[in-house]
Amino acid sequence: METFLKIENIKLWARVGVLDEERELGQLFSLDIFLWSDFEKCTLTDDIKKTIDYSKLVRILKDQSKKVYCFTIEKYSNAILGIIDQEFKISKIKIILTKCNPPITGFDGKVSIVRILENN
C-alpha cells in the first residue's frame, strides 16, 4: 500500500524574485509537501518517534525562509527539497511552491513550481 503524508498551505515569507523590491521586501509563498515514508511502524505501535515530525519540519522551513535571497522559485524550491532531504531522509518528496502574488501587470493568478525528489 502506498502511503504519504501531505502538509498543505505552509505560509512562508521569503525574498525571492527578479525585481529588486521582491528581494528587498520579500513576499508570501505557499508550500504543499508530500512525503513518502514507511509509516507501518508508527501505524502498528502508535509511536510518534516512528513517524515524521511535521511540526519540526514546518518550524525549520519557516526559519530557513527568512534567510533566503534569490532570483527564482526554481532555486528556492531546490533549497526546500535539500532541507527536507537532509533533515528527514525520506524515500520520496514532492513539493508545490507557489508565489502567491507575482508582480505581473494584469495578472491576478499564482505561479507554482512542482518538484519531486526520489531517493533510491
Backbone torsions as a table, in degrees:
resi	resn	phi	psi	omega
1	MET	NA	130.1	177.2
2	GLU	-85.7	129.4	179.5
3	THR	-134.5	137.7	174.0
4	PHE	-141.7	156.4	177.5
5	LEU	-98.8	132.4	179.9
6	LYS	-116.0	126.3	176.6
7	ILE	-117.3	119.9	-173.0
8	GLU	-109.9	147.3	166.6
9	ASN	58.4	46.1	171.8
10	ILE	-74.9	122.3	-179.5
11	LYS	-89.4	124.6	-179.6
12	LEU	-127.0	140.0	175.3
13	TRP	-109.1	119.9	-177.3
14	ALA	-142.1	157.3	-179.7
15	ARG	-98.4	83.4	-176.2
16	VAL	-131.6	129.3	175.3
17	GLY	156.3	163.7	-179.3
18	VAL	-76.5	-36.5	-179.0
19	LEU	-74.7	142.9	178.5
20	ASP	-54.9	-40.9	-178.2
21	GLU	-61.9	-35.5	179.8
22	GLU	-64.2	-40.0	-179.4
23	ARG	-80.7	-27.0	179.0
24	GLU	-79.7	-48.2	-174.2
25	LEU	-92.5	-29.6	-175.4
26	GLY	83.8	173.2	179.9
27	GLN	-159.5	169.0	-175.3
28	LEU	-84.3	135.5	173.6
29	PHE	-124.5	153.2	173.7
30	SER	-120.2	138.9	-176.4
31	LEU	-128.8	128.7	170.7
32	ASP	-111.4	136.6	-177.4
33	ILE	-127.7	137.4	174.6
34	PHE	-121.3	125.7	-175.7
35	LEU	-124.8	119.8	176.7
36	TRP	-96.5	130.0	-179.7
37	SER	-156.7	175.4	175.8
38	ASP	-87.5	99.2	-178.5
39	PHE	-92.5	2.6	-175.2
40	GLU	-61.5	-43.0	-178.5
41	LYS	-62.9	-41.5	178.0
42	CYS	-68.1	-39.1	179.4
43	THR	-60.5	-42.5	-177.6
44	LEU	-75.6	-37.3	-172.6
45	THR	-103.0	-17.0	-174.7
46	ASP	60.4	30.4	-179.1
47	ASP	-95.7	114.6	-177.0
48	ILE	-65.7	-17.4	177.1
49	LYS	-75.1	-10.4	-178.4
50	LYS	-100.0	14.9	-180.0
51	THR	-135.6	-173.9	-178.7
52	ILE	-89.4	125.9	177.7
53	ASP	-81.7	90.6	-175.8
54	TYR	-71.2	-22.1	175.3
55	SER	-66.7	-38.6	176.2
56	LYS	-64.7	-42.9	179.8
57	LEU	-60.9	-47.5	179.5
58	VAL	-60.6	-43.5	179.8
59	ARG	-61.2	-45.6	-180.0
60	ILE	-61.8	-45.9	-178.5
61	LEU	-65.2	-38.9	177.6
62	LYS	-65.7	-40.6	177.7
63	ASP	-65.0	-44.5	-178.3
64	GLN	-67.9	-31.1	-177.9
65	SER	-62.8	-27.2	178.9
66	LYS	-68.7	-18.2	-177.1
67	LYS	-99.7	-4.4	-175.4
68	VAL	-78.3	136.9	177.8
69	TYR	-152.1	98.6	-179.8
70	CYS	-154.1	172.9	-177.3
71	PHE	-86.0	-33.9	-168.7
72	THR	-122.5	151.5	173.8
73	ILE	-70.7	-21.3	176.4
74	GLU	-62.2	-47.6	179.7
75	LYS	-67.0	-42.4	179.7
76	TYR	-61.9	-43.4	179.6
77	SER	-63.7	-35.9	177.6
78	ASN	-64.9	-39.2	177.5
79	ALA	-63.9	-40.7	178.7
80	ILE	-62.8	-46.1	177.6
81	LEU	-58.2	-42.7	179.9
82	GLY	-62.4	-41.3	178.9
83	ILE	-62.9	-47.4	-179.0
84	ILE	-63.6	-46.6	-178.2
85	ASP	-62.7	-44.1	-178.8
86	GLN	-65.8	-41.3	-174.7
87	GLU	-77.6	-35.6	-169.0
88	PHE	-119.9	-12.8	176.9
89	LYS	48.6	60.3	-175.6
90	ILE	-97.8	150.1	-175.4
91	SER	-68.3	-36.1	179.6
92	LYS	-148.0	137.5	179.8
93	ILE	-130.6	133.4	171.8
94	LYS	-126.6	133.3	175.8
95	ILE	-128.4	150.3	170.5
96	ILE	-124.8	109.7	180.0
97	LEU	-103.6	123.3	-174.8
98	THR	-119.0	128.2	171.2
99	LYS	-85.3	111.6	-169.0
100	CYS	-69.6	-36.9	-176.9
101	ASN	-136.0	70.2	-178.7
102	PRO	-64.0	136.9	-176.7
103	PRO	-80.0	72.4	179.4
104	ILE	-116.8	120.3	-178.1
105	THR	-57.7	129.3	177.6
106	GLY	76.4	14.6	-177.7
107	PHE	-125.0	120.7	-179.6
108	ASP	-104.6	4.5	-175.5
109	GLY	-85.1	-165.2	179.4
110	LYS	-124.0	159.1	177.1
111	VAL	-123.5	130.0	-177.9
112	SER	-128.9	153.7	169.0
113	ILE	-122.9	138.6	178.4
114	VAL	-111.8	126.3	-179.4
115	ARG	-129.0	142.8	178.0
116	ILE	-130.5	132.2	176.7
117	LEU	-122.9	125.0	177.1
118	GLU	-116.9	126.9	175.6
119	ASN	-101.9	126.8	-179.4
120	ASN	-96.0	NA	NA
